[in-house]
Amino acid sequence: MADESTAHLLELAVRVARIAGEFLIEARPAELVVATKSTPTDVVTQMDTAAERLIASTIKASRPDDAMLGEEGQGGGASGGSRVRWIVDPIDGTVNYLYGLPQWAVSIAAEVGGVVVAGAVLDPSKDEMFTVERGNGARLNGVQICVSNCS
């Protein structure tokens, strides 16, 4: 069975978020094809689906037995006894991405046995990586941040 330690899962989430963020900036076409999902304002572009495929294939290359839950439809159950599920939003803030506004991110979390244990949110426009590891708090670019009850 693959390593289910939170540190290992977080490391993979960070690496994959960086790969996806770079792809989304470098491969962004001049014009984006737009479709709608649940409502006319709930949009998806070809870059959402392409980035989600990239994220899913990169994670699967390292952890083929894990499950996947992607906002744009990538999914699949775990096999081989893995208890890990990856939760992915390839472009969190698609409308901003669509209009060239810098407020969007790549979001990837790892869940073990139904509990989220690690996550990475990359803002590629600012090169800001927010991470969280269950029991170890949140960080911004590796520096501990305080989100509540700060002294």
CNS distance restraints for C-alpha pairs under 8 A (distance, minus, plus):
assign (resid   1 and name CA) (resid  80 and name CA) 7.51 0.50 0.50
assign (resid   1 and name CA) (resid  81 and name CA) 7.20 0.50 0.50
assign (resid   1 and name CA) (resid  82 and name CA) 6.75 0.50 0.50
assign (resid   2 and name CA) (resid  63 and name CA) 6.90 0.50 0.50
assign (resid   2 and name CA) (resid  82 and name CA) 7.49 0.50 0.50
assign (resid   3 and name CA) (resid   8 and name CA) 6.81 0.50 0.50
assign (resid   3 and name CA) (resid   9 and name CA) 7.98 0.50 0.50
assign (resid   4 and name CA) (resid   8 and name CA) 6.85 0.50 0.50
assign (resid   4 and name CA) (resid   9 and name CA) 6.61 0.50 0.50
assign (resid   4 and name CA) (resid  84 and name CA) 7.32 0.50 0.50
assign (resid   4 and name CA) (resid 112 and name CA) 7.52 0.50 0.50
assign (resid   5 and name CA) (resid   9 and name CA) 6.32 0.50 0.50
assign (resid   6 and name CA) (resid  10 and name CA) 5.91 0.50 0.50
assign (resid   6 and name CA) (resid 117 and name CA) 6.05 0.50 0.50
assign (resid   6 and name CA) (resid 118 and name CA) 6.00 0.50 0.50
assign (resid   6 and name CA) (resid 133 and name CA) 6.38 0.50 0.50
assign (resid   6 and name CA) (resid 134 and name CA) 7.23 0.50 0.50
assign (resid   7 and name CA) (resid  11 and name CA) 6.08 0.50 0.50
assign (resid   7 and name CA) (resid 118 and name CA) 7.87 0.50 0.50
assign (resid   7 and name CA) (resid 133 and name CA) 7.30 0.50 0.50
assign (resid   8 and name CA) (resid  12 and name CA) 6.41 0.50 0.50
assign (resid   9 and name CA) (resid  13 and name CA) 6.21 0.50 0.50
assign (resid   9 and name CA) (resid 110 and name CA) 6.51 0.50 0.50
assign (resid   9 and name CA) (resid 118 and name CA) 6.55 0.50 0.50
assign (resid  10 and name CA) (resid  14 and name CA) 6.14 0.50 0.50
assign (resid  10 and name CA) (resid 110 and name CA) 7.57 0.50 0.50
assign (resid  10 and name CA) (resid 118 and name CA) 5.26 0.50 0.50
assign (resid  10 and name CA) (resid 119 and name CA) 6.14 0.50 0.50
assign (resid  10 and name CA) (resid 120 and name CA) 7.06 0.50 0.50
assign (resid  10 and name CA) (resid 131 and name CA) 7.70 0.50 0.50
assign (resid  10 and name CA) (resid 132 and name CA) 7.82 0.50 0.50
assign (resid  10 and name CA) (resid 133 and name CA) 6.89 0.50 0.50
assign (resid  11 and name CA) (resid  15 and name CA) 6.22 0.50 0.50
assign (resid  12 and name CA) (resid  16 and name CA) 6.05 0.50 0.50
assign (resid  12 and name CA) (resid  59 and name CA) 7.49 0.50 0.50
assign (resid  13 and name CA) (resid  17 and name CA) 5.99 0.50 0.50
assign (resid  13 and name CA) (resid 108 and name CA) 5.91 0.50 0.50
assign (resid  13 and name CA) (resid 109 and name CA) 6.78 0.50 0.50
assign (resid  13 and name CA) (resid 110 and name CA) 7.56 0.50 0.50
assign (resid  13 and name CA) (resid 118 and name CA) 7.91 0.50 0.50
assign (resid  13 and name CA) (resid 119 and name CA) 6.51 0.50 0.50
assign (resid  13 and name CA) (resid 120 and name CA) 5.79 0.50 0.50
assign (resid  14 and name CA) (resid  18 and name CA) 6.27 0.50 0.50
assign (resid  14 and name CA) (resid 119 and name CA) 7.91 0.50 0.50
assign (resid  14 and name CA) (resid 120 and name CA) 5.57 0.50 0.50
assign (resid  14 and name CA) (resid 121 and name CA) 7.95 0.50 0.50
assign (resid  14 and name CA) (resid 122 and name CA) 8.00 0.50 0.50
assign (resid  14 and name CA) (resid 129 and name CA) 7.80 0.50 0.50
assign (resid  14 and name CA) (resid 131 and name CA) 7.76 0.50 0.50
assign (resid  15 and name CA) (resid  19 and name CA) 6.39 0.50 0.50
assign (resid  16 and name CA) (resid  20 and name CA) 6.15 0.50 0.50
assign (resid  16 and name CA) (resid  55 and name CA) 6.21 0.50 0.50
assign (resid  16 and name CA) (resid  58 and name CA) 6.78 0.50 0.50
assign (resid  16 and name CA) (resid  59 and name CA) 7.18 0.50 0.50
assign (resid  17 and name CA) (resid  21 and name CA) 5.97 0.50 0.50
assign (resid  17 and name CA) (resid  55 and name CA) 7.59 0.50 0.50
assign (resid  17 and name CA) (resid 106 and name CA) 5.95 0.50 0.50
assign (resid  17 and name CA) (resid 107 and name CA) 7.04 0.50 0.50
assign (resid  17 and name CA) (resid 108 and name CA) 6.82 0.50 0.50
assign (resid  17 and name CA) (resid 120 and name CA) 6.98 0.50 0.50
assign (resid  17 and name CA) (resid 121 and name CA) 7.20 0.50 0.50
assign (resid  17 and name CA) (resid 122 and name CA) 6.22 0.50 0.50
assign (resid  18 and name CA) (resid  22 and name CA) 6.10 0.50 0.50
assign (resid  18 and name CA) (resid 122 and name CA) 7.02 0.50 0.50
assign (resid  18 and name CA) (resid 124 and name CA) 7.87 0.50 0.50
assign (resid  19 and name CA) (resid  23 and name CA) 6.24 0.50 0.50
assign (resid  20 and name CA) (resid  24 and name CA) 6.09 0.50 0.50
assign (resid  20 and name CA) (resid  51 and name CA) 5.99 0.50 0.50
assign (resid  20 and name CA) (resid  54 and name CA) 6.92 0.50 0.50
assign (resid  20 and name CA) (resid  55 and name CA) 6.46 0.50 0.50
assign (resid  20 and name CA) (resid  90 and name CA) 7.55 0.50 0.50
assign (resid  20 and name CA) (resid 106 and name CA) 7.17 0.50 0.50
assign (resid  21 and name CA) (resid  25 and name CA) 6.33 0.50 0.50
assign (resid  21 and name CA) (resid 105 and name CA) 7.75 0.50 0.50
assign (resid  21 and name CA) (resid 106 and name CA) 6.44 0.50 0.50
assign (resid  21 and name CA) (resid 122 and name CA) 7.12 0.50 0.50
assign (resid  21 and name CA) (resid 123 and name CA) 7.77 0.50 0.50
assign (resid  21 and name CA) (resid 124 and name CA) 5.56 0.50 0.50
assign (resid  22 and name CA) (resid  26 and name CA) 5.99 0.50 0.50
assign (resid  22 and name CA) (resid 124 and name CA) 7.30 0.50 0.50
assign (resid  23 and name CA) (resid  27 and name CA) 5.48 0.50 0.50
assign (resid  23 and name CA) (resid  28 and name CA) 7.77 0.50 0.50
assign (resid  23 and name CA) (resid  51 and name CA) 7.39 0.50 0.50
assign (resid  24 and name CA) (resid  28 and name CA) 5.69 0.50 0.50
assign (resid  24 and name CA) (resid  47 and name CA) 6.95 0.50 0.50
assign (resid  24 and name CA) (resid  51 and name CA) 6.95 0.50 0.50
assign (resid  25 and name CA) (resid 124 and name CA) 7.69 0.50 0.50
assign (resid  28 and name CA) (resid  32 and name CA) 7.93 0.50 0.50
assign (resid  28 and name CA) (resid  47 and name CA) 7.25 0.50 0.50
assign (resid  32 and name CA) (resid  45 and name CA) 6.20 0.50 0.50
assign (resid  32 and name CA) (resid  46 and name CA) 6.82 0.50 0.50
assign (resid  32 and name CA) (resid  47 and name CA) 7.62 0.50 0.50
assign (resid  32 and name CA) (resid  98 and name CA) 6.94 0.50 0.50
assign (resid  33 and name CA) (resid  45 and name CA) 5.42 0.50 0.50
assign (resid  33 and name CA) (resid  46 and name CA) 5.88 0.50 0.50
assign (resid  34 and name CA) (resid  43 and name CA) 6.48 0.50 0.50
assign (resid  34 and name CA) (resid  44 and name CA) 5.77 0.50 0.50
assign (resid  34 and name CA) (resid  45 and name CA) 4.65 0.50 0.50
assign (resid  34 and name CA) (resid  46 and name CA) 7.10 0.50 0.50
assign (resid  35 and name CA) (resid  43 and name CA) 5.65 0.50 0.50
assign (resid  35 and name CA) (resid  44 and name CA) 5.38 0.50 0.50
assign (resid  35 and name CA) (resid  45 and name CA) 6.33 0.50 0.50
assign (resid  36 and name CA) (resid  40 and name CA) 5.65 0.50 0.50
assign (resid  36 and name CA) (resid  41 and name CA) 6.93 0.50 0.50
assign (resid  36 and name CA) (resid  42 and name CA) 5.52 0.50 0.50
assign (resid  36 and name CA) (resid  43 and name CA) 4.33 0.50 0.50
assign (resid  36 and name CA) (resid  44 and name CA) 5.90 0.50 0.50
assign (resid  37 and name CA) (resid  42 and name CA) 5.51 0.50 0.50
assign (resid  37 and name CA) (resid  43 and name CA) 6.02 0.50 0.50
assign (resid  37 and name CA) (resid  44 and name CA) 6.94 0.50 0.50
assign (resid  38 and name CA) (resid  42 and name CA) 6.00 0.50 0.50
assign (resid  39 and name CA) (resid  43 and name CA) 7.90 0.50 0.50
assign (resid  43 and name CA) (resid  94 and name CA) 6.99 0.50 0.50
assign (resid  43 and name CA) (resid  95 and name CA) 6.99 0.50 0.50
assign (resid  44 and name CA) (resid  48 and name CA) 6.14 0.50 0.50
assign (resid  44 and name CA) (resid  49 and name CA) 7.77 0.50 0.50
assign (resid  44 and name CA) (resid  72 and name CA) 7.89 0.50 0.50
assign (resid  44 and name CA) (resid  94 and name CA) 6.80 0.50 0.50
assign (resid  45 and name CA) (resid  49 and name CA) 6.93 0.50 0.50
assign (resid  45 and name CA) (resid  94 and name CA) 7.70 0.50 0.50
assign (resid  45 and name CA) (resid  98 and name CA) 7.72 0.50 0.50
assign (resid  46 and name CA) (resid  50 and name CA) 6.06 0.50 0.50
assign (resid  47 and name CA) (resid  51 and name CA) 5.78 0.50 0.50
assign (resid  48 and name CA) (resid  52 and name CA) 6.14 0.50 0.50
assign (resid  48 and name CA) (resid  72 and name CA) 7.02 0.50 0.50
assign (resid  48 and name CA) (resid  90 and name CA) 5.84 0.50 0.50
assign (resid  48 and name CA) (resid  91 and name CA) 5.91 0.50 0.50
assign (resid  48 and name CA) (resid  94 and name CA) 7.64 0.50 0.50
assign (resid  49 and name CA) (resid  53 and name CA) 6.16 0.50 0.50
assign (resid  49 and name CA) (resid  72 and name CA) 6.00 0.50 0.50
assign (resid  49 and name CA) (resid  90 and name CA) 7.78 0.50 0.50
assign (resid  50 and name CA) (resid  54 and name CA) 6.24 0.50 0.50
assign (resid  51 and name CA) (resid  55 and name CA) 6.11 0.50 0.50
assign (resid  51 and name CA) (resid  90 and name CA) 5.73 0.50 0.50
assign (resid  51 and name CA) (resid  91 and name CA) 7.87 0.50 0.50
assign (resid  52 and name CA) (resid  56 and name CA) 6.03 0.50 0.50
assign (resid  52 and name CA) (resid  70 and name CA) 6.93 0.50 0.50
assign (resid  52 and name CA) (resid  72 and name CA) 6.97 0.50 0.50
assign (resid  52 and name CA) (resid  74 and name CA) 6.90 0.50 0.50
assign (resid  52 and name CA) (resid  88 and name CA) 7.37 0.50 0.50
assign (resid  52 and name CA) (resid  89 and name CA) 7.41 0.50 0.50
assign (resid  52 and name CA) (resid  90 and name CA) 5.25 0.50 0.50
assign (resid  53 and name CA) (resid  57 and name CA) 6.03 0.50 0.50
assign (resid  53 and name CA) (resid  74 and name CA) 6.95 0.50 0.50
assign (resid  54 and name CA) (resid  58 and name CA) 6.04 0.50 0.50
assign (resid  55 and name CA) (resid  59 and name CA) 6.15 0.50 0.50
assign (resid  55 and name CA) (resid  90 and name CA) 7.62 0.50 0.50
assign (resid  56 and name CA) (resid  60 and name CA) 5.99 0.50 0.50
assign (resid  56 and name CA) (resid  68 and name CA) 7.28 0.50 0.50
assign (resid  56 and name CA) (resid  74 and name CA) 7.14 0.50 0.50
assign (resid  57 and name CA) (resid  61 and name CA) 6.04 0.50 0.50
assign (resid  58 and name CA) (resid  62 and name CA) 6.84 0.50 0.50
assign (resid  59 and name CA) (resid  63 and name CA) 5.84 0.50 0.50
assign (resid  59 and name CA) (resid  64 and name CA) 7.42 0.50 0.50
assign (resid  60 and name CA) (resid  64 and name CA) 4.28 0.50 0.50
assign (resid  60 and name CA) (resid  65 and name CA) 7.41 0.50 0.50
assign (resid  60 and name CA) (resid  66 and name CA) 7.25 0.50 0.50
assign (resid  65 and name CA) (resid  78 and name CA) 5.38 0.50 0.50
assign (resid  65 and name CA) (resid  79 and name CA) 4.74 0.50 0.50
assign (resid  65 and name CA) (resid  80 and name CA) 5.64 0.50 0.50
assign (resid  65 and name CA) (resid  81 and name CA) 7.45 0.50 0.50
assign (resid  65 and name CA) (resid  82 and name CA) 5.80 0.50 0.50
assign (resid  66 and name CA) (resid  77 and name CA) 7.17 0.50 0.50
assign (resid  66 and name CA) (resid  78 and name CA) 4.62 0.50 0.50
assign (resid  66 and name CA) (resid  79 and name CA) 6.57 0.50 0.50
assign (resid  66 and name CA) (resid  82 and name CA) 5.60 0.50 0.50
assign (resid  66 and name CA) (resid  83 and name CA) 7.05 0.50 0.50
assign (resid  66 and name CA) (resid  84 and name CA) 5.26 0.50 0.50
assign (resid  66 and name CA) (resid  85 and name CA) 5.69 0.50 0.50
assign (resid  66 and name CA) (resid  86 and name CA) 7.39 0.50 0.50
assign (resid  67 and name CA) (resid  75 and name CA) 6.92 0.50 0.50
assign (resid  67 and name CA) (resid  76 and name CA) 5.38 0.50 0.50
assign (resid  67 and name CA) (resid  77 and name CA) 4.45 0.50 0.50
assign (resid  67 and name CA) (resid  78 and name CA) 4.09 0.50 0.50
assign (resid  67 and name CA) (resid  79 and name CA) 7.51 0.50 0.50
assign (resid  67 and name CA) (resid  82 and name CA) 7.84 0.50 0.50
assign (resid  67 and name CA) (resid  83 and name CA) 7.99 0.50 0.50
assign (resid  67 and name CA) (resid  84 and name CA) 6.25 0.50 0.50
assign (resid  67 and name CA) (resid  85 and name CA) 4.39 0.50 0.50
assign (resid  67 and name CA) (resid  86 and name CA) 6.26 0.50 0.50
assign (resid  68 and name CA) (resid  74 and name CA) 6.76 0.50 0.50
assign (resid  68 and name CA) (resid  75 and name CA) 4.55 0.50 0.50
assign (resid  68 and name CA) (resid  76 and name CA) 5.41 0.50 0.50
assign (resid  68 and name CA) (resid  77 and name CA) 6.69 0.50 0.50
assign (resid  68 and name CA) (resid  78 and name CA) 7.75 0.50 0.50
assign (resid  68 and name CA) (resid  85 and name CA) 5.32 0.50 0.50
assign (resid  68 and name CA) (resid  86 and name CA) 4.77 0.50 0.50
assign (resid  68 and name CA) (resid  87 and name CA) 6.22 0.50 0.50
assign (resid  68 and name CA) (resid  88 and name CA) 7.76 0.50 0.50
assign (resid  69 and name CA) (resid  73 and name CA) 7.37 0.50 0.50
assign (resid  69 and name CA) (resid  74 and name CA) 6.23 0.50 0.50
assign (resid  69 and name CA) (resid  75 and name CA) 4.74 0.50 0.50
assign (resid  69 and name CA) (resid  76 and name CA) 7.08 0.50 0.50
assign (resid  69 and name CA) (resid  85 and name CA) 7.06 0.50 0.50
assign (resid  69 and name CA) (resid  86 and name CA) 6.00 0.50 0.50
assign (resid  69 and name CA) (resid  87 and name CA) 4.87 0.50 0.50
assign (resid  69 and name CA) (resid  88 and name CA) 6.27 0.50 0.50
assign (resid  70 and name CA) (resid  74 and name CA) 4.78 0.50 0.50
assign (resid  70 and name CA) (resid  75 and name CA) 5.88 0.50 0.50
assign (resid  70 and name CA) (resid  86 and name CA) 7.93 0.50 0.50
assign (resid  70 and name CA) (resid  87 and name CA) 5.90 0.50 0.50
assign (resid  70 and name CA) (resid  88 and name CA) 4.71 0.50 0.50
assign (resid  70 and name CA) (resid  89 and name CA) 6.20 0.50 0.50
assign (resid  70 and name CA) (resid  90 and name CA) 7.94 0.50 0.50
assign (resid  71 and name CA) (resid  88 and name CA) 6.26 0.50 0.50
assign (resid  71 and name CA) (resid  89 and name CA) 5.39 0.50 0.50
assign (resid  71 and name CA) (resid  90 and name CA) 7.59 0.50 0.50
assign (resid  72 and name CA) (resid  89 and name CA) 7.65 0.50 0.50
assign (resid  78 and name CA) (resid  82 and name CA) 5.76 0.50 0.50
assign (resid  78 and name CA) (resid  83 and name CA) 7.01 0.50 0.50
assign (resid  78 and name CA) (resid  84 and name CA) 7.28 0.50 0.50
assign (resid  78 and name CA) (resid  85 and name CA) 7.25 0.50 0.50
assign (resid  83 and name CA) (resid 111 and name CA) 7.99 0.50 0.50
assign (resid  83 and name CA) (resid 112 and name CA) 5.39 0.50 0.50
assign (resid  83 and name CA) (resid 113 and name CA) 5.27 0.50 0.50
assign (resid  84 and name CA) (resid 110 and name CA) 6.65 0.50 0.50
assign (resid  84 and name CA) (resid 111 and name CA) 5.51 0.50 0.50
assign (resid  84 and name CA) (resid 112 and name CA) 4.56 0.50 0.50
assign (resid  84 and name CA) (resid 113 and name CA) 6.62 0.50 0.50
assign (resid  85 and name CA) (resid 110 and name CA) 5.88 0.50 0.50
assign (resid  85 and name CA) (resid 111 and name CA) 5.10 0.50 0.50
assign (resid  85 and name CA) (resid 112 and name CA) 6.49 0.50 0.50
assign (resid  86 and name CA) (resid 108 and name CA) 6.96 0.50 0.50
assign (resid  86 and name CA) (resid 109 and name CA) 5.68 0.50 0.50
assign (resid  86 and name CA) (resid 110 and name CA) 4.66 0.50 0.50
assign (resid  86 and name CA) (resid 111 and name CA) 6.18 0.50 0.50
assign (resid  87 and name CA) (resid 108 and name CA) 5.79 0.50 0.50
assign (resid  87 and name CA) (resid 109 and name CA) 5.10 0.50 0.50
assign (resid  87 and name CA) (resid 110 and name CA) 6.31 0.50 0.50
assign (resid  87 and name CA) (resid 111 and name CA) 7.47 0.50 0.50
assign (resid  88 and name CA) (resid 107 and name CA) 5.84 0.50 0.50
assign (resid  88 and name CA) (resid 108 and name CA) 4.69 0.50 0.50
assign (resid  88 and name CA) (resid 109 and name CA) 6.56 0.50 0.50
assign (resid  89 and name CA) (resid 106 and name CA) 6.29 0.50 0.50
assign (resid  89 and name CA) (resid 107 and name CA) 5.12 0.50 0.50
assign (resid  89 and name CA) (resid 108 and name CA) 6.54 0.50 0.50
assign (resid  90 and name CA) (resid 105 and name CA) 7.62 0.50 0.50
assign (resid  90 and name CA) (resid 106 and name CA) 5.02 0.50 0.50
assign (resid  90 and name CA) (resid 107 and name CA) 6.20 0.50 0.50
assign (resid  90 and name CA) (resid 108 and name CA) 7.79 0.50 0.50
assign (resid  91 and name CA) (resid  97 and name CA) 7.59 0.50 0.50
assign (resid  91 and name CA) (resid 104 and name CA) 6.45 0.50 0.50
assign (resid  91 and name CA) (resid 105 and name CA) 5.63 0.50 0.50
assign (resid  91 and name CA) (resid 106 and name CA) 5.19 0.50 0.50
assign (resid  91 and name CA) (resid 107 and name CA) 7.32 0.50 0.50
assign (resid  92 and name CA) (resid 104 and name CA) 5.50 0.50 0.50
assign (resid  92 and name CA) (resid 105 and name CA) 5.03 0.50 0.50
assign (resid  92 and name CA) (resid 106 and name CA) 5.93 0.50 0.50
assign (resid  92 and name CA) (resid 107 and name CA) 6.62 0.50 0.50
assign (resid  93 and name CA) (resid  97 and name CA) 6.41 0.50 0.50
assign (resid  93 and name CA) (resid 103 and name CA) 6.81 0.50 0.50
assign (resid  93 and name CA) (resid 104 and name CA) 4.53 0.50 0.50
assign (resid  93 and name CA) (resid 105 and name CA) 6.65 0.50 0.50
assign (resid  94 and name CA) (resid  98 and name CA) 5.89 0.50 0.50
assign (resid  94 and name CA) (resid 104 and name CA) 6.83 0.50 0.50
assign (resid  95 and name CA) (resid  99 and name CA) 6.33 0.50 0.50
assign (resid  96 and name CA) (resid 100 and name CA) 6.07 0.50 0.50
assign (resid  96 and name CA) (resid 101 and name CA) 4.75 0.50 0.50
assign (resid  96 and name CA) (resid 102 and name CA) 6.73 0.50 0.50
assign (resid  96 and name CA) (resid 103 and name CA) 6.05 0.50 0.50
assign (resid  96 and name CA) (resid 104 and name CA) 6.20 0.50 0.50
assign (resid  97 and name CA) (resid 101 and name CA) 5.76 0.50 0.50
assign (resid  97 and name CA) (resid 102 and name CA) 6.90 0.50 0.50
assign (resid  97 and name CA) (resid 103 and name CA) 7.41 0.50 0.50
assign (resid  97 and name CA) (resid 104 and name CA) 6.14 0.50 0.50
assign (resid 102 and name CA) (resid 125 and name CA) 5.57 0.50 0.50
assign (resid 103 and name CA) (resid 123 and name CA) 7.46 0.50 0.50
assign (resid 103 and name CA) (resid 125 and name CA) 7.55 0.50 0.50
assign (resid 104 and name CA) (resid 123 and name CA) 6.28 0.50 0.50
assign (resid 104 and name CA) (resid 124 and name CA) 7.94 0.50 0.50
assign (resid 104 and name CA) (resid 125 and name CA) 7.95 0.50 0.50
assign (resid 105 and name CA) (resid 121 and name CA) 6.31 0.50 0.50
assign (resid 105 and name CA) (resid 122 and name CA) 5.28 0.50 0.50
assign (resid 105 and name CA) (resid 123 and name CA) 4.54 0.50 0.50
assign (resid 105 and name CA) (resid 124 and name CA) 6.67 0.50 0.50
assign (resid 106 and name CA) (resid 120 and name CA) 7.98 0.50 0.50
assign (resid 106 and name CA) (resid 121 and name CA) 5.55 0.50 0.50
assign (resid 106 and name CA) (resid 122 and name CA) 5.17 0.50 0.50
assign (resid 106 and name CA) (resid 123 and name CA) 6.75 0.50 0.50
assign (resid 106 and name CA) (resid 124 and name CA) 7.96 0.50 0.50
assign (resid 107 and name CA) (resid 119 and name CA) 7.52 0.50 0.50
assign (resid 107 and name CA) (resid 120 and name CA) 5.95 0.50 0.50
assign (resid 107 and name CA) (resid 121 and name CA) 4.46 0.50 0.50
assign (resid 107 and name CA) (resid 122 and name CA) 6.62 0.50 0.50
assign (resid 108 and name CA) (resid 119 and name CA) 5.65 0.50 0.50
assign (resid 108 and name CA) (resid 120 and name CA) 5.38 0.50 0.50
assign (resid 108 and name CA) (resid 121 and name CA) 6.45 0.50 0.50
assign (resid 109 and name CA) (resid 116 and name CA) 6.86 0.50 0.50
assign (resid 109 and name CA) (resid 117 and name CA) 7.69 0.50 0.50
assign (resid 109 and name CA) (resid 118 and name CA) 5.68 0.50 0.50
assign (resid 109 and name CA) (resid 119 and name CA) 3.99 0.50 0.50
assign (resid 109 and name CA) (resid 120 and name CA) 6.30 0.50 0.50
assign (resid 110 and name CA) (resid 116 and name CA) 5.75 0.50 0.50
assign (resid 110 and name CA) (resid 117 and name CA) 6.01 0.50 0.50
assign (resid 110 and name CA) (resid 118 and name CA) 5.30 0.50 0.50
assign (resid 110 and name CA) (resid 119 and name CA) 6.14 0.50 0.50
assign (resid 111 and name CA) (resid 115 and name CA) 5.11 0.50 0.50
assign (resid 111 and name CA) (resid 116 and name CA) 4.01 0.50 0.50
assign (resid 111 and name CA) (resid 117 and name CA) 5.64 0.50 0.50
assign (resid 111 and name CA) (resid 118 and name CA) 7.20 0.50 0.50
assign (resid 112 and name CA) (resid 116 and name CA) 6.34 0.50 0.50
assign (resid 112 and name CA) (resid 117 and name CA) 6.66 0.50 0.50
assign (resid 116 and name CA) (resid 134 and name CA) 7.62 0.50 0.50
assign (resid 117 and name CA) (resid 132 and name CA) 7.92 0.50 0.50
assign (resid 117 and name CA) (resid 133 and name CA) 5.79 0.50 0.50
assign (resid 117 and name CA) (resid 134 and name CA) 4.78 0.50 0.50
assign (resid 118 and name CA) (resid 131 and name CA) 7.44 0.50 0.50
assign (resid 118 and name CA) (resid 132 and name CA) 5.48 0.50 0.50
assign (resid 118 and name CA) (resid 133 and name CA) 4.43 0.50 0.50
assign (resid 118 and name CA) (resid 134 and name CA) 6.11 0.50 0.50
assign (resid 119 and name CA) (resid 131 and name CA) 5.58 0.50 0.50
assign (resid 119 and name CA) (resid 132 and name CA) 5.31 0.50 0.50
assign (resid 119 and name CA) (resid 133 and name CA) 6.69 0.50 0.50
assign (resid 120 and name CA) (resid 129 and name CA) 6.80 0.50 0.50
assign (resid 120 and name CA) (resid 130 and name CA) 5.70 0.50 0.50
assign (resid 120 and name CA) (resid 131 and name CA) 4.49 0.50 0.50
assign (resid 120 and name CA) (resid 132 and name CA) 6.69 0.50 0.50
assign (resid 121 and name CA) (resid 129 and name CA) 5.82 0.50 0.50
assign (resid 121 and name CA) (resid 130 and name CA) 5.07 0.50 0.50
assign (resid 121 and name CA) (resid 131 and name CA) 6.39 0.50 0.50
assign (resid 122 and name CA) (resid 127 and name CA) 7.13 0.50 0.50
assign (resid 122 and name CA) (resid 128 and name CA) 5.81 0.50 0.50
assign (resid 122 and name CA) (resid 129 and name CA) 4.49 0.50 0.50
assign (resid 122 and name CA) (resid 130 and name CA) 6.26 0.50 0.50
assign (resid 123 and name CA) (resid 127 and name CA) 5.75 0.50 0.50
assign (resid 123 and name CA) (resid 128 and name CA) 5.11 0.50 0.50
assign (resid 123 and name CA) (resid 129 and name CA) 6.36 0.50 0.50
assign (resid 124 and name CA) (resid 128 and name CA) 6.59 0.50 0.50
assign (resid 128 and name CA) (resid 140 and name CA) 6.69 0.50 0.50
assign (resid 128 and name CA) (resid 141 and name CA) 6.05 0.50 0.50
assign (resid 129 and name CA) (resid 139 and name CA) 7.99 0.50 0.50
assign (resid 129 and name CA) (resid 140 and name CA) 5.66 0.50 0.50
assign (resid 129 and name CA) (resid 141 and name CA) 5.09 0.50 0.50
assign (resid 129 and name CA) (resid 142 and name CA) 7.88 0.50 0.50
assign (resid 130 and name CA) (resid 138 and name CA) 7.13 0.50 0.50
assign (resid 130 and name CA) (resid 139 and name CA) 5.64 0.50 0.50
assign (resid 130 and name CA) (resid 140 and name CA) 4.58 0.50 0.50
assign (resid 130 and name CA) (resid 141 and name CA) 6.40 0.50 0.50
assign (resid 131 and name CA) (resid 138 and name CA) 5.60 0.50 0.50
assign (resid 131 and name CA) (resid 139 and name CA) 5.20 0.50 0.50
assign (resid 131 and name CA) (resid 140 and name CA) 6.51 0.50 0.50
assign (resid 131 and name CA) (resid 141 and name CA) 7.90 0.50 0.50
assign (resid 131 and name CA) (resid 142 and name CA) 7.80 0.50 0.50
assign (resid 132 and name CA) (resid 136 and name CA) 7.17 0.50 0.50
assign (resid 132 and name CA) (resid 137 and name CA) 5.70 0.50 0.50
assign (resid 132 and name CA) (resid 138 and name CA) 4.33 0.50 0.50
assign (resid 132 and name CA) (resid 139 and name CA) 6.33 0.50 0.50
assign (resid 133 and name CA) (resid 137 and name CA) 6.00 0.50 0.50
assign (resid 133 and name CA) (resid 138 and name CA) 6.82 0.50 0.50
assign (resid 137 and name CA) (resid 144 and name CA) 7.18 0.50 0.50
assign (resid 137 and name CA) (resid 145 and name CA) 7.67 0.50 0.50
assign (resid 137 and name CA) (resid 146 and name CA) 7.99 0.50 0.50
assign (resid 138 and name CA) (resid 144 and name CA) 5.91 0.50 0.50
assign (resid 138 and name CA) (resid 145 and name CA) 5.68 0.50 0.50
assign (resid 138 and name CA) (resid 146 and name CA) 7.19 0.50 0.50
assign (resid 138 and name CA) (resid 147 and name CA) 7.80 0.50 0.50
assign (resid 139 and name CA) (resid 143 and name CA) 5.02 0.50 0.50
assign (resid 139 and name CA) (resid 144 and name CA) 4.28 0.50 0.50
assign (resid 139 and name CA) (resid 145 and name CA) 5.14 0.50 0.50
assign (resid 140 and name CA) (resid 144 and name CA) 6.52 0.50 0.50
assign (resid 140 and name CA) (resid 145 and name CA) 6.47 0.50 0.50
assign (resid 146 and name CA) (resid 150 and name CA) 5.85 0.50 0.50
